[in-house]
Amino acid sequence: MIDILALSGSLRAASTNSALVAALARNAPPGCRVTVHDGLARLPIFNPDDEGDRTPSEASRLIEAVARADGVIVSCPEYAHGVPGGLKNALDWLVSRDAAIDKPAMLAHASPRSLYARAALAEIMRTMSFALYEDMALEIALLGKKPPEVERILGEEANQRAMREAVQGFMGFIRANAASSS
């Protein structure tokens, strides 16, 4: 069983990115479990003085979840041409840890317009030494849609198939990454 941790970079209750990672969890292919991490809003602002024995429990929970996962999927909106502060804060808690090093990661997108955030997030994650899966991009256009329409779109067979295929491709990347690390 491949365990994948999914993170939404949005804290909004009606977030299309959160809806997308939840749909990825519901549509995980056989042999895969996708778990959505829900603690970004509870993370304190990263402070290097609070690492080690002083690491806050919510930060420790995130670090341990990333370390345990076989891979990470991130879906985030774009705010002012950048990565939302809550997601960047979460990534900052991982910077000096081994959890991110060579950890397979995939980006998923709920908006076709988030080009600046995509580039910035990919650069941040590469710099942190995540092994970024870039062979297949998952994008399901949900921007500006209300929750009932989001659920209808995510429930369409073509989109469910796209989610399964993207995760299956990512599973192959995780296996190849594990084999090359052995």
PyMOL commands that place a pseudoatom at each C-alpha (Angstrom):
pseudoatom trace, name=CA, resn=MET, resi=1, chain=A, elem=C, hetatm=0, pos=[0.000, 0.000, 0.000]
pseudoatom trace, name=CA, resn=ILE, resi=2, chain=A, elem=C, hetatm=0, pos=[1.354, 3.403, -0.987]
pseudoatom trace, name=CA, resn=ASP, resi=3, chain=A, elem=C, hetatm=0, pos=[0.486, 6.161, 1.477]
pseudoatom trace, name=CA, resn=ILE, resi=4, chain=A, elem=C, hetatm=0, pos=[0.210, 9.689, 0.089]
pseudoatom trace, name=CA, resn=LEU, resi=5, chain=A, elem=C, hetatm=0, pos=[-0.286, 12.833, 2.147]
pseudoatom trace, name=CA, resn=ALA, resi=6, chain=A, elem=C, hetatm=0, pos=[-2.320, 15.568, 0.449]
pseudoatom trace, name=CA, resn=LEU, resi=7, chain=A, elem=C, hetatm=0, pos=[-2.032, 19.234, 1.414]
pseudoatom trace, name=CA, resn=SER, resi=8, chain=A, elem=C, hetatm=0, pos=[-4.312, 22.057, 0.378]
pseudoatom trace, name=CA, resn=GLY, resi=9, chain=A, elem=C, hetatm=0, pos=[-2.625, 25.446, 0.451]
pseudoatom trace, name=CA, resn=SER, resi=10, chain=A, elem=C, hetatm=0, pos=[-5.947, 27.164, 1.052]
pseudoatom trace, name=CA, resn=LEU, resi=11, chain=A, elem=C, hetatm=0, pos=[-7.540, 27.737, 4.437]
pseudoatom trace, name=CA, resn=ARG, resi=12, chain=A, elem=C, hetatm=0, pos=[-10.945, 28.788, 3.021]
pseudoatom trace, name=CA, resn=ALA, resi=13, chain=A, elem=C, hetatm=0, pos=[-13.915, 26.656, 4.056]
pseudoatom trace, name=CA, resn=ALA, resi=14, chain=A, elem=C, hetatm=0, pos=[-15.156, 26.456, 0.445]
pseudoatom trace, name=CA, resn=SER, resi=15, chain=A, elem=C, hetatm=0, pos=[-11.696, 26.045, -1.085]
pseudoatom trace, name=CA, resn=THR, resi=16, chain=A, elem=C, hetatm=0, pos=[-11.573, 24.462, -4.529]
pseudoatom trace, name=CA, resn=ASN, resi=17, chain=A, elem=C, hetatm=0, pos=[-8.045, 23.226, -3.735]
pseudoatom trace, name=CA, resn=SER, resi=18, chain=A, elem=C, hetatm=0, pos=[-9.298, 21.481, -0.595]
pseudoatom trace, name=CA, resn=ALA, resi=19, chain=A, elem=C, hetatm=0, pos=[-12.158, 19.996, -2.626]
pseudoatom trace, name=CA, resn=LEU, resi=20, chain=A, elem=C, hetatm=0, pos=[-9.619, 18.733, -5.174]
pseudoatom trace, name=CA, resn=VAL, resi=21, chain=A, elem=C, hetatm=0, pos=[-7.389, 16.973, -2.607]
pseudoatom trace, name=CA, resn=ALA, resi=22, chain=A, elem=C, hetatm=0, pos=[-10.493, 15.488, -0.930]
pseudoatom trace, name=CA, resn=ALA, resi=23, chain=A, elem=C, hetatm=0, pos=[-11.594, 14.166, -4.341]
pseudoatom trace, name=CA, resn=LEU, resi=24, chain=A, elem=C, hetatm=0, pos=[-8.114, 12.720, -4.890]
pseudoatom trace, name=CA, resn=ALA, resi=25, chain=A, elem=C, hetatm=0, pos=[-8.499, 10.847, -1.596]
pseudoatom trace, name=CA, resn=ARG, resi=26, chain=A, elem=C, hetatm=0, pos=[-11.934, 9.521, -2.613]
pseudoatom trace, name=CA, resn=ASN, resi=27, chain=A, elem=C, hetatm=0, pos=[-10.679, 8.463, -6.053]
pseudoatom trace, name=CA, resn=ALA, resi=28, chain=A, elem=C, hetatm=0, pos=[-7.384, 6.894, -5.031]
pseudoatom trace, name=CA, resn=PRO, resi=29, chain=A, elem=C, hetatm=0, pos=[-6.587, 3.895, -7.213]
pseudoatom trace, name=CA, resn=PRO, resi=30, chain=A, elem=C, hetatm=0, pos=[-6.223, 0.410, -5.728]
pseudoatom trace, name=CA, resn=GLY, resi=31, chain=A, elem=C, hetatm=0, pos=[-3.041, -0.009, -3.716]
pseudoatom trace, name=CA, resn=CYS, resi=32, chain=A, elem=C, hetatm=0, pos=[-2.990, 3.618, -2.653]
pseudoatom trace, name=CA, resn=ARG, resi=33, chain=A, elem=C, hetatm=0, pos=[-4.304, 5.585, 0.298]
pseudoatom trace, name=CA, resn=VAL, resi=34, chain=A, elem=C, hetatm=0, pos=[-4.477, 9.400, 0.083]
pseudoatom trace, name=CA, resn=THR, resi=35, chain=A, elem=C, hetatm=0, pos=[-4.837, 11.159, 3.444]
pseudoatom trace, name=CA, resn=VAL, resi=36, chain=A, elem=C, hetatm=0, pos=[-5.668, 14.862, 3.561]
pseudoatom trace, name=CA, resn=HIS, resi=37, chain=A, elem=C, hetatm=0, pos=[-3.732, 16.838, 6.192]
pseudoatom trace, name=CA, resn=ASP, resi=38, chain=A, elem=C, hetatm=0, pos=[-6.005, 19.347, 7.850]
pseudoatom trace, name=CA, resn=GLY, resi=39, chain=A, elem=C, hetatm=0, pos=[-3.689, 21.210, 10.232]
pseudoatom trace, name=CA, resn=LEU, resi=40, chain=A, elem=C, hetatm=0, pos=[-2.258, 24.129, 8.246]
pseudoatom trace, name=CA, resn=ALA, resi=41, chain=A, elem=C, hetatm=0, pos=[-4.509, 26.695, 9.956]
pseudoatom trace, name=CA, resn=ARG, resi=42, chain=A, elem=C, hetatm=0, pos=[-3.288, 25.577, 13.388]
pseudoatom trace, name=CA, resn=LEU, resi=43, chain=A, elem=C, hetatm=0, pos=[0.428, 25.868, 12.620]
pseudoatom trace, name=CA, resn=PRO, resi=44, chain=A, elem=C, hetatm=0, pos=[2.212, 28.655, 14.466]
pseudoatom trace, name=CA, resn=ILE, resi=45, chain=A, elem=C, hetatm=0, pos=[4.362, 30.969, 12.389]
pseudoatom trace, name=CA, resn=PHE, resi=46, chain=A, elem=C, hetatm=0, pos=[7.699, 29.310, 11.753]
pseudoatom trace, name=CA, resn=ASN, resi=47, chain=A, elem=C, hetatm=0, pos=[10.510, 30.465, 14.001]
pseudoatom trace, name=CA, resn=PRO, resi=48, chain=A, elem=C, hetatm=0, pos=[13.874, 28.654, 13.883]
pseudoatom trace, name=CA, resn=ASP, resi=49, chain=A, elem=C, hetatm=0, pos=[14.195, 29.243, 17.634]
pseudoatom trace, name=CA, resn=ASP, resi=50, chain=A, elem=C, hetatm=0, pos=[11.232, 26.868, 18.105]
pseudoatom trace, name=CA, resn=GLU, resi=51, chain=A, elem=C, hetatm=0, pos=[12.838, 23.863, 16.461]
pseudoatom trace, name=CA, resn=GLY, resi=52, chain=A, elem=C, hetatm=0, pos=[14.200, 20.791, 18.225]
pseudoatom trace, name=CA, resn=ASP, resi=53, chain=A, elem=C, hetatm=0, pos=[12.766, 20.249, 21.706]
pseudoatom trace, name=CA, resn=ARG, resi=54, chain=A, elem=C, hetatm=0, pos=[10.642, 23.385, 21.317]
pseudoatom trace, name=CA, resn=THR, resi=55, chain=A, elem=C, hetatm=0, pos=[8.870, 22.291, 18.121]
pseudoatom trace, name=CA, resn=PRO, resi=56, chain=A, elem=C, hetatm=0, pos=[5.136, 22.982, 18.572]
pseudoatom trace, name=CA, resn=SER, resi=57, chain=A, elem=C, hetatm=0, pos=[2.923, 19.878, 18.551]
pseudoatom trace, name=CA, resn=GLU, resi=58, chain=A, elem=C, hetatm=0, pos=[1.048, 20.870, 15.373]
pseudoatom trace, name=CA, resn=ALA, resi=59, chain=A, elem=C, hetatm=0, pos=[4.345, 21.366, 13.542]
pseudoatom trace, name=CA, resn=SER, resi=60, chain=A, elem=C, hetatm=0, pos=[5.574, 17.991, 14.827]
pseudoatom trace, name=CA, resn=ARG, resi=61, chain=A, elem=C, hetatm=0, pos=[2.342, 16.416, 13.572]
pseudoatom trace, name=CA, resn=LEU, resi=62, chain=A, elem=C, hetatm=0, pos=[2.946, 17.812, 10.059]
pseudoatom trace, name=CA, resn=ILE, resi=63, chain=A, elem=C, hetatm=0, pos=[6.628, 16.814, 10.050]
pseudoatom trace, name=CA, resn=GLU, resi=64, chain=A, elem=C, hetatm=0, pos=[5.782, 13.268, 11.146]
pseudoatom trace, name=CA, resn=ALA, resi=65, chain=A, elem=C, hetatm=0, pos=[2.964, 12.980, 8.575]
pseudoatom trace, name=CA, resn=VAL, resi=66, chain=A, elem=C, hetatm=0, pos=[5.325, 14.025, 5.760]
pseudoatom trace, name=CA, resn=ALA, resi=67, chain=A, elem=C, hetatm=0, pos=[8.062, 11.695, 7.028]
pseudoatom trace, name=CA, resn=ARG, resi=68, chain=A, elem=C, hetatm=0, pos=[5.658, 8.706, 7.187]
pseudoatom trace, name=CA, resn=ALA, resi=69, chain=A, elem=C, hetatm=0, pos=[4.114, 9.323, 3.768]
pseudoatom trace, name=CA, resn=ASP, resi=70, chain=A, elem=C, hetatm=0, pos=[5.496, 7.675, 0.665]
pseudoatom trace, name=CA, resn=GLY, resi=71, chain=A, elem=C, hetatm=0, pos=[4.702, 10.861, -1.263]
pseudoatom trace, name=CA, resn=VAL, resi=72, chain=A, elem=C, hetatm=0, pos=[3.044, 14.266, -0.966]
pseudoatom trace, name=CA, resn=ILE, resi=73, chain=A, elem=C, hetatm=0, pos=[0.470, 15.951, -3.217]
pseudoatom trace, name=CA, resn=VAL, resi=74, chain=A, elem=C, hetatm=0, pos=[0.048, 19.725, -2.912]
pseudoatom trace, name=CA, resn=SER, resi=75, chain=A, elem=C, hetatm=0, pos=[-2.759, 21.812, -4.378]
pseudoatom trace, name=CA, resn=CYS, resi=76, chain=A, elem=C, hetatm=0, pos=[-2.693, 25.531, -3.726]
pseudoatom trace, name=CA, resn=PRO, resi=77, chain=A, elem=C, hetatm=0, pos=[-4.232, 28.749, -4.954]
pseudoatom trace, name=CA, resn=GLU, resi=78, chain=A, elem=C, hetatm=0, pos=[-2.308, 31.774, -6.103]
pseudoatom trace, name=CA, resn=TYR, resi=79, chain=A, elem=C, hetatm=0, pos=[-2.388, 34.891, -3.935]
pseudoatom trace, name=CA, resn=ALA, resi=80, chain=A, elem=C, hetatm=0, pos=[-0.859, 38.063, -5.422]
pseudoatom trace, name=CA, resn=HIS, resi=81, chain=A, elem=C, hetatm=0, pos=[1.198, 35.939, -7.853]
pseudoatom trace, name=CA, resn=GLY, resi=82, chain=A, elem=C, hetatm=0, pos=[2.591, 33.823, -5.025]
pseudoatom trace, name=CA, resn=VAL, resi=83, chain=A, elem=C, hetatm=0, pos=[2.182, 30.842, -2.743]
pseudoatom trace, name=CA, resn=PRO, resi=84, chain=A, elem=C, hetatm=0, pos=[-0.275, 31.436, 0.131]
pseudoatom trace, name=CA, resn=GLY, resi=85, chain=A, elem=C, hetatm=0, pos=[1.422, 32.269, 3.414]
pseudoatom trace, name=CA, resn=GLY, resi=86, chain=A, elem=C, hetatm=0, pos=[-0.112, 29.330, 5.287]
pseudoatom trace, name=CA, resn=LEU, resi=87, chain=A, elem=C, hetatm=0, pos=[1.349, 26.805, 2.861]
pseudoatom trace, name=CA, resn=LYS, resi=88, chain=A, elem=C, hetatm=0, pos=[4.733, 28.532, 2.779]
pseudoatom trace, name=CA, resn=ASN, resi=89, chain=A, elem=C, hetatm=0, pos=[4.712, 28.505, 6.587]
pseudoatom trace, name=CA, resn=ALA, resi=90, chain=A, elem=C, hetatm=0, pos=[4.028, 24.758, 6.579]
pseudoatom trace, name=CA, resn=LEU, resi=91, chain=A, elem=C, hetatm=0, pos=[6.896, 24.175, 4.168]
pseudoatom trace, name=CA, resn=ASP, resi=92, chain=A, elem=C, hetatm=0, pos=[9.169, 26.339, 6.318]
pseudoatom trace, name=CA, resn=TRP, resi=93, chain=A, elem=C, hetatm=0, pos=[8.601, 23.939, 9.238]
pseudoatom trace, name=CA, resn=LEU, resi=94, chain=A, elem=C, hetatm=0, pos=[10.069, 21.185, 7.018]
pseudoatom trace, name=CA, resn=VAL, resi=95, chain=A, elem=C, hetatm=0, pos=[13.137, 23.072, 5.776]
pseudoatom trace, name=CA, resn=SER, resi=96, chain=A, elem=C, hetatm=0, pos=[15.681, 21.866, 8.328]
pseudoatom trace, name=CA, resn=ARG, resi=97, chain=A, elem=C, hetatm=0, pos=[14.182, 18.368, 8.622]
pseudoatom trace, name=CA, resn=ASP, resi=98, chain=A, elem=C, hetatm=0, pos=[14.937, 15.201, 6.701]
pseudoatom trace, name=CA, resn=ALA, resi=99, chain=A, elem=C, hetatm=0, pos=[11.220, 14.638, 5.981]
pseudoatom trace, name=CA, resn=ALA, resi=100, chain=A, elem=C, hetatm=0, pos=[11.341, 16.531, 2.664]
pseudoatom trace, name=CA, resn=ILE, resi=101, chain=A, elem=C, hetatm=0, pos=[14.658, 15.245, 1.354]
pseudoatom trace, name=CA, resn=ASP, resi=102, chain=A, elem=C, hetatm=0, pos=[14.013, 13.060, -1.699]
pseudoatom trace, name=CA, resn=LYS, resi=103, chain=A, elem=C, hetatm=0, pos=[10.314, 12.824, -0.736]
pseudoatom trace, name=CA, resn=PRO, resi=104, chain=A, elem=C, hetatm=0, pos=[8.302, 12.343, -3.929]
pseudoatom trace, name=CA, resn=ALA, resi=105, chain=A, elem=C, hetatm=0, pos=[5.918, 15.261, -4.460]
pseudoatom trace, name=CA, resn=MET, resi=106, chain=A, elem=C, hetatm=0, pos=[3.280, 16.116, -7.039]
pseudoatom trace, name=CA, resn=LEU, resi=107, chain=A, elem=C, hetatm=0, pos=[1.436, 19.369, -7.648]
pseudoatom trace, name=CA, resn=ALA, resi=108, chain=A, elem=C, hetatm=0, pos=[-2.277, 19.449, -8.485]
pseudoatom trace, name=CA, resn=HIS, resi=109, chain=A, elem=C, hetatm=0, pos=[-4.116, 22.526, -9.701]
pseudoatom trace, name=CA, resn=ALA, resi=110, chain=A, elem=C, hetatm=0, pos=[-7.692, 23.748, -9.309]
pseudoatom trace, name=CA, resn=SER, resi=111, chain=A, elem=C, hetatm=0, pos=[-7.111, 26.834, -11.442]
pseudoatom trace, name=CA, resn=PRO, resi=112, chain=A, elem=C, hetatm=0, pos=[-5.610, 27.281, -14.897]
pseudoatom trace, name=CA, resn=ARG, resi=113, chain=A, elem=C, hetatm=0, pos=[-4.511, 30.790, -13.882]
pseudoatom trace, name=CA, resn=SER, resi=114, chain=A, elem=C, hetatm=0, pos=[-2.169, 29.926, -11.002]
pseudoatom trace, name=CA, resn=LEU, resi=115, chain=A, elem=C, hetatm=0, pos=[0.967, 29.984, -13.149]
pseudoatom trace, name=CA, resn=TYR, resi=116, chain=A, elem=C, hetatm=0, pos=[3.075, 32.201, -10.865]
pseudoatom trace, name=CA, resn=ALA, resi=117, chain=A, elem=C, hetatm=0, pos=[2.238, 30.167, -7.753]
pseudoatom trace, name=CA, resn=ARG, resi=118, chain=A, elem=C, hetatm=0, pos=[2.945, 26.910, -9.620]
pseudoatom trace, name=CA, resn=ALA, resi=119, chain=A, elem=C, hetatm=0, pos=[6.400, 28.098, -10.620]
pseudoatom trace, name=CA, resn=ALA, resi=120, chain=A, elem=C, hetatm=0, pos=[7.143, 29.495, -7.163]
pseudoatom trace, name=CA, resn=LEU, resi=121, chain=A, elem=C, hetatm=0, pos=[5.911, 26.363, -5.378]
pseudoatom trace, name=CA, resn=ALA, resi=122, chain=A, elem=C, hetatm=0, pos=[7.897, 24.074, -7.676]
pseudoatom trace, name=CA, resn=GLU, resi=123, chain=A, elem=C, hetatm=0, pos=[11.025, 26.169, -7.043]
pseudoatom trace, name=CA, resn=ILE, resi=124, chain=A, elem=C, hetatm=0, pos=[10.486, 26.134, -3.271]
pseudoatom trace, name=CA, resn=MET, resi=125, chain=A, elem=C, hetatm=0, pos=[9.951, 22.380, -3.226]
pseudoatom trace, name=CA, resn=ARG, resi=126, chain=A, elem=C, hetatm=0, pos=[12.960, 21.658, -5.462]
pseudoatom trace, name=CA, resn=THR, resi=127, chain=A, elem=C, hetatm=0, pos=[15.108, 23.872, -3.229]
pseudoatom trace, name=CA, resn=MET, resi=128, chain=A, elem=C, hetatm=0, pos=[13.909, 21.874, -0.222]
pseudoatom trace, name=CA, resn=SER, resi=129, chain=A, elem=C, hetatm=0, pos=[15.027, 18.677, -2.036]
pseudoatom trace, name=CA, resn=PHE, resi=130, chain=A, elem=C, hetatm=0, pos=[11.588, 17.213, -2.666]
pseudoatom trace, name=CA, resn=ALA, resi=131, chain=A, elem=C, hetatm=0, pos=[11.694, 14.822, -5.646]
pseudoatom trace, name=CA, resn=LEU, resi=132, chain=A, elem=C, hetatm=0, pos=[9.163, 16.629, -7.832]
pseudoatom trace, name=CA, resn=TYR, resi=133, chain=A, elem=C, hetatm=0, pos=[7.049, 14.512, -10.187]
pseudoatom trace, name=CA, resn=GLU, resi=134, chain=A, elem=C, hetatm=0, pos=[6.668, 16.586, -13.324]
pseudoatom trace, name=CA, resn=ASP, resi=135, chain=A, elem=C, hetatm=0, pos=[5.775, 14.009, -15.980]
pseudoatom trace, name=CA, resn=MET, resi=136, chain=A, elem=C, hetatm=0, pos=[2.037, 14.584, -15.643]
pseudoatom trace, name=CA, resn=ALA, resi=137, chain=A, elem=C, hetatm=0, pos=[0.158, 17.654, -14.471]
pseudoatom trace, name=CA, resn=LEU, resi=138, chain=A, elem=C, hetatm=0, pos=[-3.272, 17.338, -12.902]
pseudoatom trace, name=CA, resn=GLU, resi=139, chain=A, elem=C, hetatm=0, pos=[-5.436, 20.370, -13.497]
pseudoatom trace, name=CA, resn=ILE, resi=140, chain=A, elem=C, hetatm=0, pos=[-9.176, 20.471, -12.998]
pseudoatom trace, name=CA, resn=ALA, resi=141, chain=A, elem=C, hetatm=0, pos=[-10.569, 23.969, -13.528]
pseudoatom trace, name=CA, resn=LEU, resi=142, chain=A, elem=C, hetatm=0, pos=[-12.645, 24.808, -10.455]
pseudoatom trace, name=CA, resn=LEU, resi=143, chain=A, elem=C, hetatm=0, pos=[-11.835, 28.505, -10.066]
pseudoatom trace, name=CA, resn=GLY, resi=144, chain=A, elem=C, hetatm=0, pos=[-14.885, 30.616, -9.237]
pseudoatom trace, name=CA, resn=LYS, resi=145, chain=A, elem=C, hetatm=0, pos=[-17.234, 27.645, -8.919]
pseudoatom trace, name=CA, resn=LYS, resi=146, chain=A, elem=C, hetatm=0, pos=[-19.647, 27.273, -5.992]
pseudoatom trace, name=CA, resn=PRO, resi=147, chain=A, elem=C, hetatm=0, pos=[-19.436, 24.085, -3.862]
pseudoatom trace, name=CA, resn=PRO, resi=148, chain=A, elem=C, hetatm=0, pos=[-22.328, 22.212, -5.572]
pseudoatom trace, name=CA, resn=GLU, resi=149, chain=A, elem=C, hetatm=0, pos=[-20.806, 22.857, -8.994]
pseudoatom trace, name=CA, resn=VAL, resi=150, chain=A, elem=C, hetatm=0, pos=[-17.333, 21.899, -7.726]
pseudoatom trace, name=CA, resn=GLU, resi=151, chain=A, elem=C, hetatm=0, pos=[-18.688, 18.565, -6.508]
pseudoatom trace, name=CA, resn=ARG, resi=152, chain=A, elem=C, hetatm=0, pos=[-20.498, 17.984, -9.822]
pseudoatom trace, name=CA, resn=ILE, resi=153, chain=A, elem=C, hetatm=0, pos=[-17.305, 18.692, -11.798]
pseudoatom trace, name=CA, resn=LEU, resi=154, chain=A, elem=C, hetatm=0, pos=[-15.189, 16.487, -9.531]
pseudoatom trace, name=CA, resn=GLY, resi=155, chain=A, elem=C, hetatm=0, pos=[-17.795, 13.737, -9.870]
pseudoatom trace, name=CA, resn=GLU, resi=156, chain=A, elem=C, hetatm=0, pos=[-17.630, 13.672, -13.674]
pseudoatom trace, name=CA, resn=GLU, resi=157, chain=A, elem=C, hetatm=0, pos=[-16.223, 10.389, -14.942]
pseudoatom trace, name=CA, resn=ALA, resi=158, chain=A, elem=C, hetatm=0, pos=[-13.558, 12.086, -17.083]
pseudoatom trace, name=CA, resn=ASN, resi=159, chain=A, elem=C, hetatm=0, pos=[-12.265, 14.037, -14.078]
pseudoatom trace, name=CA, resn=GLN, resi=160, chain=A, elem=C, hetatm=0, pos=[-12.336, 11.002, -11.804]
pseudoatom trace, name=CA, resn=ARG, resi=161, chain=A, elem=C, hetatm=0, pos=[-10.368, 9.101, -14.436]
pseudoatom trace, name=CA, resn=ALA, resi=162, chain=A, elem=C, hetatm=0, pos=[-7.877, 11.993, -14.708]
pseudoatom trace, name=CA, resn=MET, resi=163, chain=A, elem=C, hetatm=0, pos=[-7.392, 11.959, -10.934]
pseudoatom trace, name=CA, resn=ARG, resi=164, chain=A, elem=C, hetatm=0, pos=[-6.843, 8.184, -10.835]
pseudoatom trace, name=CA, resn=GLU, resi=165, chain=A, elem=C, hetatm=0, pos=[-4.412, 8.328, -13.770]
pseudoatom trace, name=CA, resn=ALA, resi=166, chain=A, elem=C, hetatm=0, pos=[-2.454, 11.185, -12.197]
pseudoatom trace, name=CA, resn=VAL, resi=167, chain=A, elem=C, hetatm=0, pos=[-2.171, 9.352, -8.881]
pseudoatom trace, name=CA, resn=GLN, resi=168, chain=A, elem=C, hetatm=0, pos=[-1.274, 6.090, -10.654]
pseudoatom trace, name=CA, resn=GLY, resi=169, chain=A, elem=C, hetatm=0, pos=[1.502, 7.901, -12.513]
pseudoatom trace, name=CA, resn=PHE, resi=170, chain=A, elem=C, hetatm=0, pos=[2.675, 9.404, -9.225]
pseudoatom trace, name=CA, resn=MET, resi=171, chain=A, elem=C, hetatm=0, pos=[2.623, 5.929, -7.625]
pseudoatom trace, name=CA, resn=GLY, resi=172, chain=A, elem=C, hetatm=0, pos=[4.966, 4.721, -10.377]
pseudoatom trace, name=CA, resn=PHE, resi=173, chain=A, elem=C, hetatm=0, pos=[7.238, 7.703, -9.692]
pseudoatom trace, name=CA, resn=ILE, resi=174, chain=A, elem=C, hetatm=0, pos=[7.220, 6.889, -5.957]
pseudoatom trace, name=CA, resn=ARG, resi=175, chain=A, elem=C, hetatm=0, pos=[8.167, 3.256, -6.664]
pseudoatom trace, name=CA, resn=ALA, resi=176, chain=A, elem=C, hetatm=0, pos=[10.938, 4.293, -9.092]
pseudoatom trace, name=CA, resn=ASN, resi=177, chain=A, elem=C, hetatm=0, pos=[12.238, 6.852, -6.599]
pseudoatom trace, name=CA, resn=ALA, resi=178, chain=A, elem=C, hetatm=0, pos=[12.291, 4.212, -3.830]
pseudoatom trace, name=CA, resn=ALA, resi=179, chain=A, elem=C, hetatm=0, pos=[14.093, 1.732, -6.099]
pseudoatom trace, name=CA, resn=SER, resi=180, chain=A, elem=C, hetatm=0, pos=[16.759, 4.253, -7.058]
pseudoatom trace, name=CA, resn=SER, resi=181, chain=A, elem=C, hetatm=0, pos=[17.298, 5.178, -3.383]
pseudoatom trace, name=CA, resn=SER, resi=182, chain=A, elem=C, hetatm=0, pos=[17.858, 1.560, -2.370]
for i in range(1, 182): cmd.bond("trace and resi %d" % i, "trace and resi %d" % (i + 1))
show_as sticks, trace
zoom trace
